[in-house]
């Protein structure tokens, strides 16, 4: 996972929604969103201690290469936070479908380990297909790609949540082989 160089380096794989033509500006925007989420999820103390000096070095073939100033910091992040960084990065860089260089659909995905499951859990965090392409197989293509990625990452189960009002989405997921299994509760704080 890490290459050697003047600074420690790591790769975080994900396909960028901006695509290869977006270049460094789009990559930097994604990395800034990742850092903001890590700060919010882990808290200021943990973020400042371990992530403040973690920088984006390059993005090659959909893999973000990150640098840190010391080998100790590199090994600590790899041992304790690599999966978290990958998960956050992946959720900020969804799978996308393009038509004539225009994004027409996206699928946010993540992988996480939970204590109540024997294997990692895959999650579709968002699936959006432009109105003009709904019913044309684009959503199916993205869900198939998401499931394949999850299988490769060791997931044995995939979950998706959908608002109660989204009857067409529910029919789509049932058609794709998904079953309703629970009710989700939330509370604003």
C-alpha positions, 0 to 999 in steps of 0.5 A, spaced: 500 500 500 505 504 501 511 506 496 517 509 499 520 516 497 522 522 501 515 522 505 511 516 506 506 515 501 499 511 500 494 509 495 486 510 496 483 507 491 476 510 488 473 512 481 473 519 481 466 523 479 470 528 475 474 523 471 481 524 469 480 530 465 478 534 471 485 534 473 489 537 480 483 542 481 478 537 482 482 532 485 484 537 490 476 539 491 475 531 493 481 531 498 478 537 501 471 534 502 475 528 505 479 532 510 473 535 512 469 529 513 475 526 517 475 532 522 468 531 523 467 524 524 474 523 528 474 529 532 478 535 532 484 532 537 484 525 533 484 529 526 490 534 528 494 529 531 494 524 525 491 527 519 493 534 519 499 533 515 496 528 511 496 531 504 494 529 497 500 527 492 497 525 486 491 521 483 493 516 478 488 511 475 483 512 480 488 511 486 489 517 490 496 517 493 497 521 500 503 523 503 505 524 510 512 527 513 514 521 517 514 513 517 511 513 524 505 517 522 505 513 515 505 506 519 500 509 524 495 511 519 495 505 515 494 500 522 489 504 525 485 508 519 487 506 512 480 503 512 476 509 514 480 514 509 478 509 504 471 509 505 471 516 506 474 517 500 470 512 496 464 516 498 466 522 496 468 519 489 462 515 487 461 511 481 459 515 475 456 513 468 457 518 462 454 520 456 458 524 451 463 526 457 457 528 461 455 525 468 448 522 467 448 517 473 452 516 479 452 511 485 455 512 492 458 506 495 462 504 501 464 498 505 464 498 513 466 493 518 460 492 523 460 488 530 453 484 528 455 481 521 460 476 520 463 479 514 464 487 511 458 490 509 457 494 503 452 500 502 449 504 496 449 511 499 446 514 493 443 512 486 442 518 481 440 517 474 438 523 470 430 523 468 431 522 461 435 515 462 431 512 467 429 505 465 434 504 460 439 500 464 444 505 467 442 504 474 442 497 473 449 497 470 452 502 476 448 497 481 452 491 478 459 495 478 457 497 485 456 490 487 462 487 484 466 492 487 463 490 494 464 482 493 472 484 491 472 487 498 470 481 502 462 484 503 457 478 503 451 483 504 449 490 501 444 494 504 441 501 501 436 505 504 430 509 501 425 514 503 418 511 504 415 516 499 420 513 493 415 507 490 419 507 484 426 506 487 423 501 491 420 497 485 427 498 482 431 495 488 426 489 489 427 488 481 434 487 482 433 482 488 433 486 494 429 485 500 426 489 505 429 487 512 428 493 517 425 500 518 430 506 519 429 511 525 433 518 525 433 524 530 435 531 528 440 533 534 
